[in-house]
């Protein structure tokens, strides 16, 4: 394999994605640099890297989100490139621009692509101009609750008010009728300002119980843009993903080709480069552009499992100026992959975070099982960071076989010291709703059902009677 002259690479992130990138760098013979807060000094990503640098206190604003400290880390450690992972600074155009000014290679898309897609209002405008279908709604920020009501009346109820800079369920409020508009508008506006520093809000038609389908795209600096099929991420709570799968259970080859072409056109329209995801709402066979994530996604492993493409390695190749190692005609989706997010949360308690110290950590293994994790036994889980402990990914020949494999792996996953979503996943994947390929929205809104997912030990012999051999 061609050597990539982009190292050392500083990984400006933590947890499982930092470990994932560092492993890819090691396989390519590229030196890695980890950064960490005081709370993460002994974390797995720090122990995995060739070098490490302390950024400061546990609070993200004083460590991982401090651009000057991250750039100082690159200078002190001699890093030539920065991989932002996802979250934190990954979609921050100010950070990407600062990397370029400092003479560092930013392993991600161009600054203008990040900036253009970072604003949902601007993204909707650009997609409409490019002929990409979008959810019916406005492309102008709303100034007052009166303006919001007038716009909602014109669109028709129910409507969704969205913070232009929002994400992860933040800055998203629904109004079922005119009486709910003011509260929904001001709520979205307040969260947009509080979490993203931008109070801009727009309105669009609220589509009830759509499928959340996204397309993985990849582009290089040589004019090549391809898609790697779709992921279905419809199982969510509070607009945050819990389970992802590829391919989508309702997507046939013709629909796959059509939404893939939409995603490629969207990427070309903004001069994209590197890995990205075009997210959309699927209603029947109608696919509406929702947003574009200008980074690697948490759920990227399911795409890797069904296509055989190492997305992180491809990011590094593209950052080094090389063309994509594959063309559209080379992409083949084989079998089925499912990812369950193992968060330190209790679904039985409304998905409340569950900080604590991990006393037992025994991940599953075996054929077709992958665990992307950034923790080990003895690690302390705090409220400073995202509660994602690991991603459990499985592959098998079809959806039914992959589900059975996932259930086996979940039953083998041993974690103690903190509550996790393992019991939730075990229960959810056994429901008729999952078997039928539904979104599961009714179950996730059912507090009684969620309480039934309380922490219980798995019945490891539920499929038969244990036989003693003498």
N, C-alpha and C positions, 0 to 999 in steps of 0.2 A: 504494500500500500504506500502511496505517495506521502512523504513526510510533510506535515503542515507547520509552516514557520510562523506560528502565532503565539508561542508561549514565551514565558509563563502566562497562564490564564488565571486571573483572580475570579473566584465565584462569589458574586455579591448576593449571597442568600444563605439559608440555613436549612436544616432538616433534610427530608428525603430527597428534595430536588438537588440540593448541594451535593449530597452523596452520589446521586445519579450522574451528575455532570463530572464530578471528580473521577468516577470510575471510567467514564468514557475517555477522559483525558489520559488516564493511566494506560488504557489499552492502546492509545495512539502515541504513547511515549512523550506526551506533552506535560511539562511540570505544572503543578496546580498550587494555588494559594487559597486558603480558606480564611474567611473573616468571621469574627464572632463577638458577641456581647459578653459582658462579665458572667452572665447566667449560662452561657454556652461554652465556656472555656474548655470543658472536658467532653463536649458533644462528639458524636460519631463523625460528623463531617470534618471537624477539626482534626480528629485522629487519622482520618483517611487521606488528608492532603499532604503534600510535600512540605509546605510551609503554612504558617498561620499568622494572623495579625488581629490583635484585640482592638475593637472599635469603641468600647465604652460601656456605659450602664445598660441594664437589661431593657429599659424602655426603648422601643424601636426608633423613636424620634431622635434619641441620643446615640444611636448605634447604626443599625442597618439602614435607616432612612436618611442618615446624615451624609449628603453627597460629598462634602469636603473631607470627611473622615474616610470614606471609601476611596476617594481619589488619593488621599495621603497614603492609604494602605498599599495601593498600586505602586505609588512612587517608591516607598520604602522597600517593598519586596521585589521591585524590578519587574513587575507584571507588564506585559505588552498588550494584553487583551482583557476584557471583562465580559463574563457571562452572567446575566442578571437573573437567570432562573425564571420563576414566576412569582407574582406578588411583590411587595416592597417597591423597588425602583424599576421593575421590568418594563412597565409601560409609561414611564415618566420621560417625556421628550427633553425636559431640562437636564436630566441625568445623561441621556444619550448624547446630547449636544455637548455637555461638559466633558464626556469621555473623548469625543472627537477633538475638542480644543486642547485637551491634555495629550493628544497624540496617541490615544489608546484605541484599539479596535473594539467596537461595540458589537458583540455577537448577538445580532438581532437586526430588525428592519431599519430602513433609513429614518432619520428624525422626522421628516415631513409626513411619512406614513403613520408613525406613532401619533403625531400631533393631530393629523386629520381624523384618525379613527378613535382617538381618545375622547373626543366630543361626540356624543351620540347624535346631537343635532347636526353637526357638520357631516358625520358619517351618513346620516339619512339623506342629506342634500346631495352628497357625492354619489351615493348609490342610485338615487332617482335620476340624476343627470346621466349616469352610465346605463340607464335602462334596467337596473336591478329591481325586482319587485320588493316593496317594503310594506309593512303593516299600515293600513290607512291611518292618517294622522297628520299632524303639523310638522313643519321644519323650522319654526321660529320659537324662540324662548318666550314664555308668558310672563308678563310684567306684574299682573295683579290677579286676585281671585276672581274679579269680575271678568277679566280677559279669559281666564281659565274656564269659567262657566260658559261663556259665549262659544269658545272653541269646542268644548265638550258637547254642547247642544248641536253644533253643526256636524260633528262626527257621529253622534249617536251613542247611547249608553249600552253596556258599561264601558268606561274608559280607564286608561292607566296613565297616571302622571309619573314621569320619569325624570330623575336628575340627569342632566346632560353628561356629567362626569361620573355618574353612579356605576355600581357594579356589585356583584355578590349579594344581590337582594337589597342593598342600601339605596335609598332614594327612589323607592318604587312603591306607589300607593294606588289603590283602585277605588274608583267612585262608581257605585251601582246606579246612582241617579243624581239629579241636580243638588239634592239636599246634602250629599256627601262630598261635593266638589271642593268647597273651601278647606275642609279638614284634610282631604287627600292632597290638594295642591300645596298647602303650607307644610304638611308633613314631609312631602318629597323635597320641597325647597329647603327645609331645615336640615334634613339629613345630607343633602347635597353640599350645603355649606359646612356642616359639622365634620363630615368624613372626607370630603374631597376639596373643600375650599372654594366651591363653585355653586352658587344658588340657582343657576339656570335650570329651568324645568320646561319640558314640552309635553304634549299629550298625544296619545294614539288610541285607537280602538283596542279594548281589552278582549283578547281571545281566550275564552274559557276552555281549560283543559286541552291545550294544543300539545303536540309532541315537540320536544326540544331536540332538534337535530342540528348537528354542526358538521362542517366539512373541513378536513385537514388539508391545507394547501402548503406548497413549498415553491419557492422561487429563488433563482440565483441572479447574479449580475450580468448574465449572458443572454437574457431574454427568455429563459425557460421558466414556465410556470405550470405546475402539475397539481392534481389533487390525488389524495390517497383514500378516497372513500369517505363514508360518513360514520359518525358516532351518534348513538341515541342516548341523551342525557335527561330523559323525561322524569326520572324518579328524583324528586327534589323536595326539600323542606325549606320554607321561607326563601324560595328562589335560589337555593344553594344546592348543588348536586350531591347526591348520595351514592348512586349506582350508575355506571356507564357501560355501554356495550357497543360492539361493532361486529358485524354490520347492524343496521337498524332493523328491528323486527317487522316494520311495515314498508320498507324500502325495497322495491324490485329493481332489476338491472336498468330498466328504462328511466325510472325516477332517479336512480343513482347517477346516471349519465347526465341528466338534466340539471340536477342541483350541483353536480360537480362542475359543469360548464358555467353555472351562475357564480360559483365561488372563484373559479379561475378568472372570470371576467372582472369580478370585484377586485381581486388582487392586482390584475393588470391595470385597472383604472387608476390606481394610486401609486404605481411604480414600486410594488412591494418586492422585498427580498428577505430570505430566511423562512423560518417556520411561522405559520399563522393559522388562525381558525376563523372561518366564516360561520357565525351562529345564526340559526334561523328557527322560525316556528313553522311546523308542518301541520297543515289542516287538510286532511284528505291527501290530494296530490298537489295542493298549493303550498309553495315554499316561499316564505316571506323573510327577507333579510332582517336580522335583529341587531347584530353588532359584529365587529371584527376584533378579535383578540390578537394583538400584535406581539405575540410571544408564544412560547411553548405552553400547552395546556396541562393541567394536573392529570387529565385522563389520557394523555398521549400514549401510554403503554398499550392500550387496547388496539390502537392503530398499528403499533409496532408488531404486536402478536399476530395480527391477521395479514399484514403485508410483508413482514420480514425486513422492513426498513428501519434502521437505527436513526431515529430523528435527531438525537443529540449529535451523533457523529456527523450527520449531514449538515447540521448547523455549523459545526466547526469547519467542515470543508468549504461551505459557501462563504464563511467569514474569511477564509484564507484566499478567496478569489477564484476557487475552482468551480466548474460547472456541476450541476446535479449529476449524481452517479447513475441516474436512471431517467428514462423518458416515460411519458404517460402510458404508452403501450406496454411498458414493463411492469406496471402496477397490477398485481393480482390479489384479490381478497380471498383468503382460504380459511375455512372453518369459522369459529365463533369465539370471541373473547369478551369477558365480563370483568369489570373492576368494581370492587367494593371499597369505599373509603372507611378506614378504621380510625375514627375520631375518638378523642377522649371526651365523650359525651354520653349522656344517658337519654336514650329515646323515650324511655318510660317516664322521664321527668321533663318532657317537653324539649328534649335535646339540649338540656343545660350542660355547660362545660363541666368537666370533672377533673380538676387539677389534683395532683398527687405524685407519689413516687412509684415508679414501676418496680415491683418486687419480683415479678416473673414475666419473662418475655421469651416464648418459644414459638416462633413462626412455623407454619406448615411448609412442606416441600413435596417432592414427588413430580411425576410427569405433568407437564403443562401448567405448573404452578410457579408464580413469580411474586415476590414480596419486595416492594420498594419502600424502604424504611430509613428513618434517621435517628432511631432510638434503640436503646438496649436496656437490659435490666439494670436498675440503679439510677437511671435518669429521672430527673424531676420534671414534671409537666406543670408549667406555670400558666397564668392567665395573660402573660405578656404577648404570647404568640398564637398563631392559628392552632387549633386543637388536633390537626391531622397528624397522627402517629405513623401511619403506614398506608400503603395502597396494596390490596390483595388482588392480584390479577390471575385469571386462569384462561386457558385456551383448550378447546376441544373441537370435534368435527362439526357439531351443530349446536343450536341453542339449548336443547334439552340435555345433551351430554355435558356442555359447559356448565349448566346450572347444577347438575349433580356433582361435578368436580368441585365447583365453588362451595357447595354445601359440605362436602367432605373436608375441604381445606379450612372452612370456618370452624368446623367441629374440632379440628386439630390445633387451631390457633389458641395458645394459652397465654393469657395476660392477667396479671393480678397487680393490685395497688392503685388502680384507677378504673372507673367504669369506661366501657368502650361501646361502639355501635355493633360489635360482633353479634350480640343476641338479636338486635333489630334485623340485621341482614339475614340471619338464620331463619327468622320468622317470616320476613317479607318474601324471600325466595321460595317459600313453600306455599304461597297463596295462589288461588286461582287467578287473581289479577296479574301476577307476574307470569304465570304460565300462558295466559292469553295475550301477553305482550302489552298490557295496559299501562297507563302512567302511574296508577296507584294513588292518585290524588285523594280519593275518598278515604282510603286507609290512613294516609298521612294526616288527614284532618280529624280522624277519629281518636279522641283522647283515650277512650276505653281500650281500643285495640293497641294503642301505643303502650299503655300501662301493662298490657299483657306481655310486652317484650322485656319485662324486667330481667335482671341479671340471673340467669339460671344456667347450671352446668348442662352441656349438651348430652343427649342420650346417644351415646356412641354405638348402641346396638339396636337402634330403633327399627332397622330394616330386617331384623332377624333375631333368632335366639342364639345366644352364645353357647358354643358347644365345647365342653371340656374333653380334651383328648388324653387318654391315659395309656 
